[in-house]
């Protein structure tokens, strides 16, 4: 047994980090951006909001799934890192409790006073003067009272249904006739702003909506004395459970599951810290949860609503507005505005880097021109997530109306976008678009578009393959890459892929593309093992991989093997990373960084030095079991030498980041980088911005 095997076999050593705890470490880095004084003030509020909304999703999906598994299979289920599921649930609570406390205590002691100092005052109701209390009393009567419904809880009134992520007040009243104390619930309506603005002030002055209600409860409970009220908020299981093999109509099955989703089990209760024990106990019993599911909050519950504060019109306290620039190939086109996007692509493959380069003038233009070009015969595209009023979808509808063959794979099961995607699918179908809903038991996550154009006596296939969704809104703040090409081999591969997605093809061989779940896992393992062989044969080898998350044990084992023979490996993993780096004898040569900044790092890039014949790939997949085995994904090689160097330079710039980058240590902790003595600060995102707009340097 070698040293690495001995380490891995040691029951006291876990060579994989726990996935859920790694995610919590990621969200801690998000919170740190909100705490960091270098972050503009309102951007700090935004990061606090993102931290809270991230937690909501974590409980709705990850914790909910673990609780289901515990209920179905018992506490003996082991996670990939070898711990029991019950142990993991306790570890989640242990890791999250201090983070939640940190967020709320920092909000009260630092962020809230700092906001106030700069004219954004979030007052407690009791701290405002009588004049403004009178205003809020009128606001309550006119805006709130008509929509509020007090719900009694007693033998004649069962505990009411409470919707997911809803903020509520538990109210204790005393009957003036019987002197009996009673228990009621009042929902804080989410159709009104969480922070009620007080007019006639020179500043942005707000009072939390739940406090406006709590201090004006008397009209809701006539002839009752209001003894106390306390805020609480619940999170429900939001996982969909679709038996696709038994579903005759996927849309109907999905719509039914969306209806059921509203009644998912409660997986978390956030509650005011000062709630008396007897009320706390009653809520726990009525919601069928345990003490482990309860999180005490020392300040305002639901800080995700700070997002509204983050977008106040105060540019001096926000990031400098960013407007993406035209791609260099398209700037040249400004001298010849009649040149089509297809002529530009024919001149050679080119990469686009969003949000630094415009999505509108590249990806969106590609689909919009194809929709009206008389020589375009067909458009085929995958849609995983898109915006509410999507110009991409409108262009596809226009193409169908213009008589073109349009086939679109709409992934109905894109989490939290299910209802939106059902709506778009129906609109596309009504316009004559051939809509496919994906493959049974597989999500279609690939980002691909194929345009077939008649040019003389031949058909030419133009394509875009990317790392991000066809969503112009997220393209403004997600960092993504895409390639445009009309190469025959890639076009033939995409044609085969769409036949696989829309028909009964069982395509197994692709000329260039790595396609999951067909050949991607095997091909990535081959690429890693090729580096191992090169290293053994005396060629210094290097792997760089950038993605959102790295979880897959088989890939991780291959990386450990590569490290042990001397292959240098740099991993740029924004979120979950189960690799344990820099462990002697196991992963000495593996380094991991995470970059958290104003743009969400979403691109996937895979670089292999290949003994000097460098190869680089981009695409939609992370190294996770779900991406490699349970989704349709596409990774494409980028072969033009200039583009290989362009991608390599992007990776090198990110690896040199000493402002937004965090280093992962063998114990699972992260340390944020800072410039060494005499070294200038270098933010990779700011650097990419300055390449297009020097004023950001």
SVG drawing of the C-alpha trace seen along z (x, -y; Angstrom):
<svg xmlns="http://www.w3.org/2000/svg" viewBox="-67 -66 79 68">
<polyline fill="none" stroke="black" stroke-width="0.4" points="0.0,0.0 1.5,-3.3 1.3,-6.5 -1.7,-7.9 -3.6,-4.6 -2.7,-4.6 -4.0,-8.1 -7.2,-7.4 -7.7,-4.1 -7.3,-5.9 -10.8,-6.1 -9.8,-9.4 -8.9,-11.0 -11.6,-11.9 -10.0,-12.5 -13.2,-14.1 -14.7,-17.1 -18.4,-16.8 -20.4,-18.4 -22.9,-20.2 -20.2,-21.6 -18.2,-22.7 -21.3,-24.6 -21.6,-26.3 -18.0,-27.4 -18.8,-28.9 -21.8,-30.8 -19.5,-32.1 -17.3,-33.6 -20.3,-35.3 -21.1,-36.7 -17.5,-37.9 -18.0,-40.1 -20.8,-41.8 -18.7,-42.2 -15.6,-43.5 -15.4,-47.3 -13.8,-47.5 -17.1,-46.5 -19.3,-49.5 -22.0,-50.0 -25.1,-49.0 -23.2,-46.1 -22.6,-44.8 -26.3,-44.8 -26.7,-42.9 -24.2,-40.2 -26.1,-39.9 -29.3,-39.4 -27.6,-36.8 -26.3,-34.9 -29.8,-34.7 -31.4,-33.6 -28.7,-31.1 -29.5,-29.6 -33.2,-29.4 -32.4,-27.3 -30.0,-25.2 -32.7,-24.2 -35.4,-23.8 -33.3,-21.4 -30.2,-20.0 -31.4,-19.8 -34.9,-18.7 -33.3,-15.9 -31.2,-14.7 -34.2,-14.7 -36.2,-12.7 -33.4,-10.1 -33.2,-9.9 -36.9,-9.3 -36.8,-6.7 -33.6,-4.8 -32.7,-5.7 -29.6,-7.2 -27.1,-4.5 -26.9,-6.1 -23.3,-7.2 -22.3,-10.3 -19.5,-10.2 -17.1,-11.4 -18.0,-8.5 -20.1,-10.0 -23.6,-9.0 -26.5,-11.2 -27.7,-12.0 -24.1,-13.1 -24.1,-15.3 -27.4,-17.0 -26.0,-17.9 -22.8,-19.1 -24.9,-21.4 -26.6,-22.9 -23.3,-23.3 -21.7,-25.0 -24.6,-27.3 -25.6,-28.5 -22.5,-30.8 -22.8,-32.0 -26.4,-33.1 -25.5,-34.7 -22.5,-36.5 -24.7,-37.8 -27.4,-39.3 -25.0,-40.6 -22.9,-42.3 -26.1,-43.7 -27.1,-45.3 -23.7,-46.5 -22.1,-47.6 -24.1,-47.5 -27.3,-49.0 -25.5,-51.9 -23.3,-52.4 -26.4,-52.6 -27.9,-55.1 -24.8,-57.2 -25.1,-57.5 -28.9,-58.2 -30.5,-54.8 -32.3,-54.4 -34.0,-51.2 -35.8,-52.2 -37.5,-49.9 -41.1,-51.1 -40.6,-52.0 -37.7,-54.4 -39.6,-56.6 -41.4,-59.8 -45.1,-60.2 -45.7,-61.9 -44.3,-59.0 -46.1,-56.5 -49.3,-58.2 -48.4,-58.0 -47.7,-54.2 -51.0,-53.8 -52.8,-55.3 -50.7,-53.2 -51.8,-50.1 -55.5,-51.1 -55.4,-51.8 -52.8,-49.3 -52.6,-46.5 -55.7,-46.0 -57.9,-45.0 -55.5,-42.2 -54.6,-40.7 -56.3,-37.6 -55.8,-36.7 -56.0,-33.0 -56.9,-31.6 -55.4,-28.4 -57.6,-26.5 -59.7,-23.3 -62.1,-24.7 -59.4,-26.2 -56.5,-23.9 -53.0,-25.3 -53.2,-27.1 -51.2,-26.2 -48.1,-28.5 -46.7,-29.0 -43.0,-28.5 -40.6,-31.4 -43.5,-33.4 -42.9,-35.7 -45.5,-35.5 -46.4,-36.8 -47.4,-34.6 -49.7,-36.7 -50.8,-36.1 -54.0,-37.8 -56.2,-37.8 -60.0,-37.8 -61.3,-40.7 -64.4,-38.8 -63.0,-35.3 -59.4,-36.5 -58.3,-33.5 -55.0,-33.7 -55.2,-32.8 -52.8,-32.0 -53.1,-33.3 -51.0,-33.7 -50.9,-36.7 -49.2,-36.4 -47.0,-39.3 -48.2,-39.9 -45.4,-39.5 -47.3,-41.5 -46.2,-44.7 -42.6,-46.0 -40.8,-44.5 -39.5,-47.9 -42.2,-50.6 -40.8,-53.9 -41.6,-56.9 -42.2,-60.0 -41.4,-63.6 -37.8,-62.9 -34.6,-63.9 -33.3,-60.4 -34.3,-56.9 -36.2,-56.0 -37.9,-52.7 -39.6,-50.6 -39.9,-46.8 -43.4,-45.8 -43.9,-43.2 -43.2,-45.8 -45.9,-48.1 -48.3,-45.2 -47.2,-44.2 -47.7,-47.7 -51.2,-48.0 -52.8,-44.7 -55.7,-46.0 -58.1,-46.4 -57.6,-42.7 -58.4,-41.5 -61.4,-43.5 -62.1,-43.3 -58.8,-41.5 -55.7,-42.7 -52.6,-42.2 -50.0,-40.6 -47.1,-40.0 -46.2,-39.1 -43.1,-37.5 -41.9,-37.0 -41.0,-33.7 -40.4,-32.3 -40.6,-28.8 -38.8,-27.0 -40.4,-24.0 -39.1,-21.1 -39.3,-22.4 -38.0,-19.3 -40.2,-17.9 -40.9,-14.2 -41.8,-13.2 -42.1,-9.6 -41.1,-10.3 -41.5,-6.6 -45.1,-6.7 -45.9,-10.2 -48.0,-10.2 -47.8,-14.0 -44.7,-15.6 -46.2,-19.1 -49.3,-17.9 -47.2,-15.8 -44.9,-18.7 -47.8,-21.1 -49.3,-18.7 -46.0,-18.4 -45.7,-22.2 -49.1,-22.3 -48.0,-19.6 -44.7,-21.5 -46.6,-24.2 -47.3,-21.6 -43.8,-20.2 -42.6,-19.4 -41.2,-22.2 -37.4,-21.9 -36.4,-25.1 -38.0,-27.7 -36.3,-31.0 -37.6,-32.6 -37.1,-35.7 -34.5,-35.1 -36.7,-36.4 -39.7,-34.1 -40.8,-32.5 -40.0,-28.8 -43.7,-27.8 -44.5,-29.5 -41.4,-28.1 -42.4,-24.6 -45.9,-25.1 -44.7,-26.1 -42.2,-23.2 -45.0,-20.8 -47.5,-22.3 -45.0,-22.4 -43.8,-18.8 -40.2,-19.8 -37.4,-19.3 -35.2,-21.7 -32.4,-21.0 -34.6,-22.7 -34.9,-25.9 -32.6,-28.9 -32.7,-31.7 -32.4,-35.1 -31.1,-38.1 -32.3,-40.8 -34.6,-41.1 -35.7,-37.8 -35.4,-37.4 -32.4,-39.6 -32.8,-38.4 -35.2,-41.4 -32.2,-43.7 -31.9,-43.3 -34.4,-46.1 -32.1,-48.4 -29.2,-47.4 -30.8,-48.9 -31.7,-52.3 -30.7,-55.2 -27.4,-55.9 -24.6,-55.3 -21.9,-56.6 -22.5,-53.5 -22.8,-51.0 -20.4,-49.3 -19.6,-51.6 -22.1,-50.7 -20.8,-48.2 -21.7,-48.3 -20.3,-45.5 -18.3,-46.2 -18.5,-44.9 -16.4,-41.9 -13.3,-43.0 -14.5,-41.1 -17.8,-42.9 -16.2,-46.4 -14.6,-45.9 -18.1,-45.1 -19.2,-48.7 -17.3,-49.9 -19.4,-47.5 -22.8,-47.4 -24.3,-45.2 -22.0,-42.3 -24.0,-39.5 -23.1,-37.5 -22.7,-34.5 -20.0,-36.3 -18.1,-37.1 -18.3,-33.5 -17.0,-32.3 -13.9,-34.3 -12.9,-32.0 -14.0,-30.8 -14.2,-33.4 -14.9,-33.4 -17.1,-35.7 -16.6,-36.4 -19.7,-37.7 -20.4,-40.1 -17.3,-41.8 -18.3,-41.4 -21.9,-42.0 -24.4,-39.1 -26.9,-41.3 -24.6,-41.9 -23.3,-38.3 -25.5,-35.5 -28.8,-37.4 -27.9,-38.8 -27.0,-35.3 -30.5,-34.0 -32.3,-37.2 -30.5,-37.4 -31.1,-33.7 -34.9,-34.3 -35.1,-36.8 -32.4,-35.7 -34.1,-34.3 -31.2,-31.8 -31.6,-30.2 -33.6,-27.0 -33.5,-25.7 -32.7,-26.7 -32.2,-24.2 -31.6,-25.3 -31.6,-24.1 -33.2,-26.4 -32.5,-25.6 -33.2,-29.0 -34.2,-32.2 -35.5,-35.6 -39.1,-36.5 -39.5,-38.5 -36.9,-36.7 -35.7,-38.2 -34.3,-34.8 -37.7,-33.2 -39.3,-36.0 -36.8,-35.5 -37.5,-31.8 -41.2,-32.5 -40.5,-35.0 -38.4,-32.4 -41.2,-29.8 -43.6,-32.5 -41.2,-33.1 -41.5,-29.5 -38.2,-28.2 -37.9,-24.8 -37.4,-25.6 -36.8,-22.9 -36.3,-23.9 -35.6,-21.6 -37.1,-23.4 -35.9,-21.8 -39.1,-21.8 -37.2,-20.5 -34.8,-23.5 -35.1,-24.0 -37.3,-27.0 -37.8,-27.9 -40.3,-25.1 -43.4,-27.3 -41.6,-29.9 -40.4,-27.2 -43.8,-25.6 -45.2,-29.0 -42.5,-29.6 -42.9,-26.0 -46.6,-26.6 -46.0,-29.9 -43.4,-28.3 -45.7,-25.4 -48.5,-27.8 -46.3,-29.6 -45.5,-26.4 -42.1,-25.7 -41.2,-22.0 -40.8,-21.8 -39.2,-18.9 -39.1,-18.5 -35.9,-16.5 -35.2,-12.9 -36.7,-10.8 -34.8,-10.9 -32.2,-13.3 -32.1,-17.1 -30.8,-18.8 -28.4,-21.4 -26.3,-21.9 -26.0,-25.4 -26.1,-24.9 -27.6,-26.6 -27.4,-25.3 -28.4,-27.3 -28.6,-25.7 -28.1,-28.0 -28.4,-27.5 -25.3,-29.0 -25.3,-28.3 -25.5,-24.6 -24.4,-23.6 -25.8,-23.7 -23.6,-25.4 -24.1,-24.8 -23.3,-27.7 -23.3,-27.1 -22.8,-28.6 -21.7,-26.4 -21.5,-28.1 -21.1,-27.8 -24.1,-29.9 -27.8,-30.1 -29.5,-31.9 -30.6,-34.6 -29.8,-38.2 -30.5,-39.3 -28.1,-36.9 -25.6,-37.5 -25.1,-40.9 -23.7,-39.5 -22.7,-35.9 -19.2,-35.4 -19.5,-33.0 -17.9,-31.9 -19.1,-30.8 -17.6,-29.9 -19.1,-30.7 -18.0,-28.3 -19.1,-26.9 -16.6,-24.0 -18.0,-20.9 -17.0,-18.4 -18.6,-20.4 -21.7,-21.0 -22.0,-17.3 -21.7,-16.6 -24.4,-19.1 -26.7,-17.6 -26.2,-14.2 -26.8,-15.6 -30.1,-17.2 -31.2,-14.0 -30.4,-12.3 -32.4,-14.9 -35.5,-15.1 -35.7,-11.6 -34.7,-8.0 -31.1,-8.2 -28.7,-6.4 -25.6,-8.3 -22.5,-7.0 -19.6,-8.4 -18.9,-12.1 -16.1,-13.5 -15.1,-16.3 -17.7,-16.9 -17.7,-15.5 -21.4,-14.6 -22.8,-13.5 -24.0,-11.0 -22.5,-9.4 -18.8,-9.8 -17.9,-12.8 -16.9,-11.0 -14.7,-8.5 -13.1,-11.2 -12.3,-13.5 -10.7,-10.5 -8.7,-9.7 -7.4,-13.3 -6.3,-13.2 -4.6,-9.8 -2.9,-11.0 -1.3,-13.8 -0.2,-11.1 1.5,-9.1 3.2,-12.2 4.5,-13.0 5.8,-9.5 7.6,-9.8 9.4,-12.9 7.2,-15.7 6.2,-18.3 2.4,-18.3 -0.2,-20.8 -4.0,-20.7 -6.1,-23.7 -9.9,-23.3 -12.4,-26.0 -16.0,-25.3 -18.8,-25.9 -18.4,-22.8 -16.2,-19.7 -17.8,-16.7 -17.3,-13.6 -15.3,-10.9 -14.0,-9.2 -12.6,-12.4 -11.2,-13.4 -9.4,-10.1 -7.9,-10.6 -6.7,-14.0 -5.1,-12.6 -3.3,-10.0 -2.0,-12.7 -0.8,-14.7 1.1,-11.7 3.1,-11.3 4.0,-15.0 1.3,-16.6 0.7,-20.2 -3.0,-20.9 -4.7,-24.3 -8.5,-24.2 -10.6,-27.3 -13.9,-26.2 -16.3,-28.9 -18.6,-26.8 -18.5,-23.3 -15.2,-21.6 -14.8,-18.1 -11.0,-17.9 -8.7,-18.1 -5.6,-19.9 -2.0,-20.0 -2.1,-16.8 1.4,-15.2 1.4,-11.9 -2.1,-12.5 -2.6,-15.9 0.7,-17.8 0.5,-19.4 -3.2,-20.3 -4.1,-23.9 -7.6,-25.2 -8.9,-28.8 -12.4,-30.2 -13.2,-33.6 -16.2,-35.6 -16.8,-39.1 -19.4,-41.4 -20.0,-38.9 -20.9,-35.2 -18.1,-33.0 -20.1,-30.6 -17.7,-29.6 -16.2,-26.1 -12.8,-25.8 -10.6,-22.7 -6.9,-23.0 -4.5,-20.1 -0.8,-20.8 -0.6,-17.4 3.1,-17.3 3.3,-20.6 0.4,-20.1 -2.0,-22.1 -5.7,-21.2 -8.5,-23.3 -12.2,-22.8 -15.3,-24.9 -18.9,-23.9 -21.8,-23.4 -20.7,-20.7 -19.1,-20.7 -17.3,-17.6 -20.3,-16.4 -22.1,-13.0 -25.3,-14.8 -23.6,-16.6 -21.6,-13.6 -24.3,-10.9 -27.8,-12.5 -27.8,-15.4 -27.2,-16.1 -24.2,-18.3 -21.8,-19.4 -18.1,-20.2 -16.4,-21.4 -12.7,-21.5 -11.3,-24.9 -8.7,-24.2 -7.8,-27.5 -4.3,-28.3 -5.1,-32.0 -8.2,-31.0 -6.3,-28.4 -4.0,-31.1 -6.9,-33.4 -8.5,-30.9 -5.1,-30.1 -4.6,-33.8 -8.0,-34.0 -7.1,-31.2 -3.7,-32.7 -5.3,-36.1 -7.8,-34.4 -5.0,-32.4 -3.1,-35.6 -6.1,-37.3 -5.1,-38.6 -8.4,-40.5 -11.4,-38.3 -9.6,-34.9 -9.6,-32.5 -7.2,-29.7 -8.5,-26.3 -6.4,-24.6 -6.2,-20.9 -8.5,-21.4 -11.3,-22.8 -10.9,-26.4 -10.4,-29.2 -8.2,-32.3 -8.8,-35.3 -5.8,-36.5 -4.3,-39.9 -1.4,-41.6 2.1,-40.9 4.3,-43.8 4.9,-46.0 2.6,-43.9 -0.3,-45.8 -3.9,-44.6 -5.2,-42.6 -8.9,-41.7 -9.3,-39.4 -12.8,-40.7 -11.7,-44.3 -8.8,-43.4 -11.2,-41.9 -13.4,-45.0 -10.4,-47.3 -9.5,-45.4 -12.6,-46.8 -12.9,-50.0 -9.6,-51.4 -11.4,-53.6 -12.0,-50.5 -8.2,-49.9"/>
</svg>
